[in-house]
Amino acid sequence: MIKSQLRKTANITATAKSWEEARYDAPDGQAALAQADFALTYSGDLVGESSSRMLIAYTEGDPAEPASLVGEYVLERVTGTLDGRTGSFVVELRGRHEDSVAKTTGQIVPGSGSGEFEGLHGDVEYAAGDLTFDVTLSYAFDPGPEVH
């Protein structure tokens, strides 16, 4: 018996709709810690929006200087339409700021798909120099019934 599965690649543009950031730990001479809540809109192969929370560490302790960002961890709920299916899923991301570009990679949280996104899994890469992100999503859906 063979289970059928096709992996696809989606090319997406994400644009920031909102950004609210606050430091929660910033001792003198040490990396500042902050959290940000933000929303994105998606266009391209995925059309929709998302809600996200990010934890951030800044080496210079200055959130006004993006180049001082050394690490981030993000949980994002994406709601939209992809490949003719509509639903939502959660993405777990880790990233850093390198050469004036925010580079973030992650994966779809297993079992987080709802609606027609049930069984969705895959990997995602984000790259942004400003508030617009180039996103590549490599994805597949759990196989349907077995093929004999």
PyMOL commands that set and color helices and strands:
alter all, ss='L'
color gray80, all
select helices_A, chain A and resi 66-68
alter helices_A, ss='H'
color red, helices_A
select strands_A, chain A and resi 8-25+32-44+46-58+69-82+85-98+101-108+114-115+120-128+132-141
alter strands_A, ss='S'
color yellow, strands_A
deselect
rebuild
show_as cartoon
